[in-house]
């Protein structure tokens, strides 16, 4: 029985402590070890009624302001975007004033209420700056002709800067030592920088790439034998989409230290292919056939002019180098364009009775002696051609 009584007393003591703590939490004071719940209940109801009246009055003024803005929108020439900004500002003012009104009725310290009002004002100012910074940056960059990657970089940097300054201004209103906090963050930043040197190097290289604008999103580039279209230039990596629909992610530090070939930086680009004709065929006729095929292509440009010149007179024929110009949009399809041109030129050669020679072997044999002079045999993939020429003894 003694154990049960002690346990009961223990729990009763806990309940009394909770009861007293709740009374003190709602603003009550203990006088002569008694809790006057009836008086405190009347005070709480009175405070609640005051708060409801204040909220109703503030809500009415907020509704009235929104109604005036809506009805005067045409008269004061507010577009949809500016109208949304005005409504957001009015909503923020309504929420802040309602919160401060509640604090004033709940016996908060006047200094706390004043600090909250100042902090809310600073937060509102930085919020307006944050929402309007994107539009301002867009107009400035559009005026100077900078690309979208720079715009996104500046937006991110400005957003982080406004967030840090906003937090510092808000915390300063509540007595925080901002100088010590910034110093601590600086030391922490140095430690993180040493721990993540590669990431920091990629970050700096990304900013350099965006500022130099050696290539932009949408350009067709070749970086470390990775050829494709640039789809993303982030602060740490650059994404290149190849012809095989494979995304190659390259660290920006590698991009900054590599040779980057930008194939679409100009209005047109020149490419070339090689074709071969036999020694016996007419070079001028072959050139005319090649240029005719190029002129009939929808991809090849008429200006600058195309050309077909003899590049080499080799063992197995006359080699033409065919040069032509295309628009940057055609670079992604260049392998198929070259294959189609080779096929069309071959068909045109066949129609014009221009032969395409293939590697073959020639056997030179004297007429009166039985020993041959044999050149090095070269076999084609499908067959071997042998040509026998009879020579006189004096022609050896």
C-alpha positions as MATLAB code, in Angstrom:
seq = 'XXXXXXXXXXXXXXXXXXXXXXXXXXXXXXXXXXXXXXXXXXXXXXXXXXXXXXXXXXXXXXXXXXXXXXXXXXXXXXXXXXXXXXXXXXXXXXXXXXXXXXXXXXXXXXXXXXXXXXXXXXXXXXXXXXXXXXXXXXXXXXXXXXXXXXXXXXXXXXXXXXXXXXXXXXXXXXXXXXXXXXXXXXXXXXXXXXXXXXXXXXXXXXXXXXXXXXXXXXXXXXXXXXXXXXXXXXXXXXXXXXXXXXXXXXXXXXXXXXXXXXXXXXXXXXXXXXXXXXXXXXXXXXXXXXXXXXXXXXXXXXXXXXXXXXXXXXXXXXXXXXXXXXXXXXXXXXXXXXXXXXXXXXXXXXXXXXXXXXXXXXXXXXXXXXXXXXXXXXXXXXXXXXXXXXXXXXXX';
ca = [
       0.000    0.000    0.000;
       2.858    2.371    0.788;
       4.316    1.797   -2.717;
       0.968    2.540   -4.395;
       0.547    5.728   -2.344;
       4.034    6.955   -3.261;
       3.380    6.307   -6.949;
       0.077    8.185   -6.715;
       1.763   11.144   -5.020;
       4.443   11.158   -7.718;
       1.916   11.444  -10.556;
      -0.133   14.042   -8.675;
       3.001   16.142   -8.287;
       3.605   15.925  -12.071;
       0.001   17.017  -12.795;
       0.321   19.995  -10.409;
       3.559   21.088  -12.070;
       1.992   20.878  -15.520;
      -1.045   22.801  -14.272;
       1.133   25.567  -12.873;
       3.354   25.704  -15.968;
       0.298   26.051  -18.238;
      -1.059   28.864  -16.071;
       2.258   30.715  -16.187;
       2.567   30.147  -19.947;
      -0.692   31.953  -20.653;
       0.407   34.967  -18.600;
      -0.895   34.180  -15.159;
       0.884   35.072  -11.910;
       0.942   33.028   -8.734;
      -0.152   34.912   -5.645;
      -0.284   33.194   -2.289;
       0.099   29.757   -3.917;
      -3.300   29.993   -5.623;
      -4.234   29.940   -9.329;
      -7.103   32.260  -10.262;
      -8.365   30.431  -13.365;
     -11.667   32.288  -13.555;
     -10.030   35.731  -13.782;
      -7.476   34.425  -16.254;
     -10.206   32.879  -18.423;
     -12.058   36.215  -18.564;
      -8.803   37.939  -19.535;
      -8.116   35.407  -22.286;
     -11.643   35.741  -23.697;
     -11.325   39.527  -23.668;
      -7.966   39.341  -25.422;
      -9.351   36.914  -28.016;
     -12.270   39.251  -28.761;
      -9.886   42.193  -29.212;
      -7.728   40.144  -31.564;
     -10.740   39.099  -33.636;
     -11.918   42.708  -33.891;
      -8.463   43.876  -34.997;
      -8.203   41.076  -37.551;
     -11.657   41.901  -38.884;
     -10.766   45.584  -39.265;
      -7.464   44.777  -40.974;
      -9.190   42.237  -43.207;
     -11.781   44.842  -44.234;
      -9.081   47.361  -45.186;
      -7.214   44.650  -47.121;
     -10.387   43.675  -49.027;
     -11.122   47.381  -49.685;
      -7.593   47.982  -51.066;
      -7.831   44.922  -53.355;
     -11.276   46.085  -54.555;
      -9.959   49.578  -55.360;
      -6.981   48.143  -57.277;
      -9.261   45.831  -59.248;
     -11.714   48.582  -60.173;
      -9.004   51.149  -60.963;
      -6.837   48.773  -62.953;
      -7.892   50.147  -66.323;
      -7.742   53.782  -65.209;
      -4.207   53.571  -63.791;
      -3.077   51.261  -66.638;
      -2.022   48.235  -64.608;
      -1.184   45.159  -66.648;
      -1.606   41.637  -65.318;
       1.955   41.356  -64.034;
       1.927   44.688  -62.167;
      -1.502   43.926  -60.780;
      -0.172   40.662  -59.312;
       2.761   42.535  -57.744;
       0.428   45.103  -56.129;
      -1.832   42.364  -54.765;
       1.193   40.499  -53.373;
       2.459   43.643  -51.619;
      -0.966   44.353  -50.114;
      -1.287   40.744  -48.962;
       2.130   40.899  -47.315;
       1.270   44.158  -45.514;
      -2.001   42.631  -44.304;
      -0.279   39.508  -42.943;
       2.478   41.484  -41.189;
       0.104   44.000  -39.588;
      -2.170   41.179  -38.438;
       0.762   39.359  -36.847;
       1.974   42.523  -35.089;
      -1.568   43.246  -33.853;
      -1.760   39.761  -32.336;
       1.635   40.207  -30.654;
       0.589   43.553  -29.172;
      -2.440   41.937  -27.536;
      -0.498   38.984  -26.125;
       1.653   41.129  -23.817;
       4.861   40.833  -25.838;
       7.596   43.261  -24.937;
       7.345   46.567  -26.863;
      10.929   46.146  -28.050;
      10.100   42.722  -29.476;
       7.066   44.092  -31.313;
       9.113   46.992  -32.679;
      11.915   44.654  -33.804;
       9.393   42.388  -35.501;
       7.903   45.352  -37.372;
      11.326   46.516  -38.564;
      12.348   42.979  -39.555;
       9.127   42.534  -41.516;
       9.713   45.819  -43.323;
      13.233   44.818  -44.337;
      12.014   41.385  -45.414;
       9.331   43.015  -47.587;
      11.850   45.337  -49.222;
      14.194   42.480  -50.084;
      11.269   40.412  -51.335;
      10.266   43.179  -53.746;
      13.885   43.475  -54.909;
      14.064   39.701  -55.429;
      10.858   39.519  -57.463;
      11.801   42.472  -59.678;
      15.495   41.599  -60.109;
      14.808   39.001  -62.807;
      12.970   41.472  -65.029;
      15.632   44.149  -64.511;
      18.471   41.753  -65.395;
      16.572   40.547  -68.460;
      16.122   44.090  -69.788;
      19.758   45.052  -69.123;
      21.172   41.938  -70.805;
      18.757   42.302  -73.716;
      19.983   45.861  -74.193;
      23.633   44.718  -74.339;
      22.877   41.583  -76.372;
      24.130   39.012  -73.835;
      22.861   35.435  -73.897;
      20.486   33.495  -71.669;
      23.273   31.649  -69.830;
      24.691   34.918  -68.475;
      21.182   35.950  -67.477;
      20.648   32.770  -65.480;
      24.056   33.112  -63.803;
      23.398   36.716  -62.738;
      19.929   35.796  -61.506;
      21.330   33.012  -59.327;
      24.118   35.189  -57.923;
      21.765   38.100  -57.229;
      19.204   35.785  -55.614;
      21.815   34.372  -53.233;
      23.140   37.873  -52.477;
      19.659   39.249  -51.706;
      18.872   36.212  -49.542;
      22.044   36.666  -47.479;
      21.547   40.425  -47.077;
      17.872   39.933  -46.227;
      18.645   37.389  -43.494;
      21.384   39.621  -42.117;
      19.060   42.653  -42.006;
      16.267   40.681  -40.324;
      18.583   39.119  -37.730;
      20.158   42.509  -36.989;
      16.780   43.818  -35.809;
      16.716   41.169  -33.070;
      20.186   42.027  -31.720;
      22.361   39.453  -33.514;
      25.997   40.397  -34.095;
      26.106   40.324  -37.888;
      29.840   41.128  -38.096;
      30.776   38.079  -36.046;
      28.323   35.940  -37.994;
      29.775   37.052  -41.350;
      33.308   36.431  -40.083;
      32.338   32.942  -38.983;
      30.736   32.234  -42.340;
      33.906   33.465  -44.059;
      36.075   31.068  -42.083;
      33.653   28.234  -42.783;
      33.687   29.185  -46.481;
      37.489   28.938  -46.574;
      37.375   25.500  -44.991;
      34.773   24.319  -47.482;
      36.789   25.823  -50.345;
      39.912   23.863  -49.388;
      37.868   20.693  -48.988;
      36.238   21.053  -52.412;
      38.963   22.505  -54.616;
      37.877   20.620  -57.741;
      34.295   21.786  -57.366;
      35.481   25.356  -56.817;
      37.724   25.127  -59.899;
      34.773   23.930  -61.986;
      32.646   26.752  -60.581;
      35.197   29.432  -61.505;
      35.681   27.860  -64.932;
      31.908   27.879  -65.459;
      31.728   31.588  -64.710;
      34.646   32.193  -67.100;
      32.918   30.223  -69.877;
      29.691   32.151  -69.407;
      31.447   35.519  -69.400;
      33.714   34.820  -72.390;
      30.833   33.395  -74.471;
      33.184   31.334  -76.641;
      30.193   29.072  -77.146;
      26.565   29.234  -76.095;
      23.648   26.902  -75.519;
      22.575   25.579  -78.925;
      26.033   25.743  -80.544;
      27.532   22.636  -82.139;
      30.974   22.066  -80.622;
      33.773   19.536  -80.414;
      35.325   19.209  -76.952;
      37.879   16.459  -76.327;
      36.578   14.490  -79.334;
      33.024   14.812  -77.987;
      31.056   16.428  -80.794;
      27.492   17.554  -80.286;
      25.091   20.351  -79.401;
      25.524   22.287  -76.160;
      22.317   21.876  -74.158;
      23.344   23.110  -70.688;
      26.121   25.363  -69.400;
      25.912   24.981  -65.630;
      28.238   26.417  -63.015;
      30.012   23.072  -62.572;
      29.565   21.133  -65.828;
      28.743   21.536  -69.515;
      26.301   19.104  -71.163;
      26.797   18.126  -74.817;
      24.158   16.113  -76.711;
      25.781   13.972  -79.411;
      24.301   12.731  -82.700;
      23.579    9.402  -81.004;
      21.283   11.197  -78.514;
      23.794   10.649  -75.720;
      24.425   13.424  -73.204;
      28.119   13.881  -72.396;
      28.695   15.767  -69.125;
      32.094   17.498  -69.103;
      33.532   19.304  -66.031;
      33.997   22.985  -66.737;
      37.649   22.885  -65.686;
      38.290   20.377  -68.501;
      36.368   22.551  -70.947;
      38.358   25.641  -69.997;
      41.688   23.822  -70.485;
      40.771   22.049  -73.756;
      40.656   23.077  -77.390;
      37.013   23.819  -78.171;
      35.926   23.786  -81.818;
      32.745   25.796  -82.325;
      31.265   24.706  -85.650;
      28.281   27.067  -85.579;
      29.869   30.350  -84.568;
      29.564   31.752  -88.124;
      26.726   32.042  -90.616;
      27.967   29.164  -92.807;
      30.510   26.344  -92.577;
      32.577   24.567  -95.216;
      32.974   20.799  -95.467;
      34.563   18.568  -98.079;
      34.462   15.026  -99.475;
      36.816   13.108 -101.805;
      35.816   11.382 -105.038;
      37.888    9.374 -107.537;
      37.784    8.894 -111.315;
      39.906    6.832 -113.698;
      42.986    8.200 -115.470;
      41.275    7.875 -118.848;
      38.198    9.960 -117.888;
      37.807   13.652 -118.672;
      38.558   15.816 -115.638;
      36.439   18.764 -116.839;
      33.464   16.524 -117.497;
      33.772   14.942 -114.067;
      33.988   18.388 -112.434;
      30.866   19.495 -114.298;
      28.972   16.424 -113.106;
      30.044   16.988 -109.476;
      29.081   20.682 -109.478;
      25.721   19.826 -111.041;
      24.985   17.405 -108.205;
      25.960   20.027 -105.617;
      23.737   22.669 -107.244;
      20.741   20.328 -107.044;
      21.185   19.709 -103.308;
      18.830   21.576 -100.970;
      21.414   21.691  -98.187;
      24.436   23.016 -100.098;
      24.582   26.815 -100.407;
      25.077   28.555 -103.750;
      27.074   31.319 -102.074;
      29.935   30.956 -101.235;
      30.602   28.958 -104.350;
      31.288   25.245 -104.326;
      34.411   23.782 -105.905;
      35.720   20.456 -107.245;
      39.473   20.411 -107.822;
      42.068   17.713 -108.364;
      43.611   16.969 -105.002;
      45.868   14.054 -105.926;
      46.861   11.844 -108.855;
      47.297    8.535 -107.088;
      48.037    4.946 -108.020;
      44.444    4.080 -108.792;
      42.990    7.222 -110.270;
      42.510   10.954 -110.072;
      41.220   12.181 -106.696;
      38.867   15.161 -106.499;
      38.340   17.193 -103.344;
      34.805   18.563 -103.335;
      34.228   21.603 -101.103;
      30.775   22.935 -100.243;
      29.131   25.286  -97.713;
      26.120   24.693  -95.444;
      24.119   26.548  -92.812;
      24.846   25.917  -89.090;
      21.529   24.077  -88.730;
      22.795   21.355  -91.096;
      25.905   20.522  -89.046;
      24.066   17.967  -86.912;
      23.159   15.987  -90.090;
      26.557   16.289  -91.738;
      27.407   12.538  -91.880;
      24.138   11.790  -93.682;
      24.630   14.790  -96.001;
      28.099   13.594  -97.007;
      26.853   10.047  -97.580;
      23.992   11.291  -99.740;
      26.312   13.487 -101.827;
      28.719   10.601 -102.440;
      25.841    8.409 -103.553;
      24.376   11.033 -105.892;
      27.802   11.794 -107.420;
      28.431    8.081 -108.006;
      25.073    7.712 -109.753;
      25.822   10.812 -111.849;
      29.231    9.352 -112.792;
      27.570    6.132 -113.928;
      25.052    8.063 -116.013;
      27.864   10.056 -117.642;
      30.031    6.934 -118.325;
      32.684    8.092 -115.877;
      34.253    5.089 -114.199;
      35.369    4.816 -110.610;
      38.593    2.782 -110.500;
      39.411    0.284 -107.803;
      42.758   -1.070 -106.559;
      44.130   -3.793 -108.881;
      47.301   -5.719 -109.725;
      49.217   -5.501 -113.000;
      51.529   -8.270 -114.301;
      54.150   -7.097 -116.819;
      55.674   -9.977 -118.834;
      58.306   -9.839 -121.587;
      57.233  -11.240 -124.960;
      60.250  -13.518 -125.582;
      61.242  -14.458 -122.008;
      59.280  -16.276 -119.416;
      60.149  -14.240 -116.316;
      57.602  -11.684 -115.130;
      58.065   -8.270 -113.550;
      55.360   -8.263 -110.911;
      54.154   -5.260 -109.020;
      52.945   -5.616 -105.432;
      49.545   -7.325 -105.488;
      46.670   -5.571 -103.827;
      43.440   -7.457 -103.541;
      40.082   -5.766 -103.481;
      37.511   -6.980 -100.941;
      35.619   -8.998 -103.552;
      37.948   -9.930 -106.406;
      41.438   -9.654 -107.890;
      42.031   -8.140 -111.303;
      45.042   -9.257 -113.309;
      46.243   -7.382 -116.358;
      48.933   -8.964 -118.550;
      51.013   -6.822 -120.877;
      53.433   -8.306 -123.390;
      56.684   -6.407 -123.709;
      59.563   -6.717 -126.061;
      62.957   -7.659 -124.741;
      64.247   -4.140 -125.291;
      61.377   -2.684 -123.209;
      62.333   -4.344 -119.956;
];
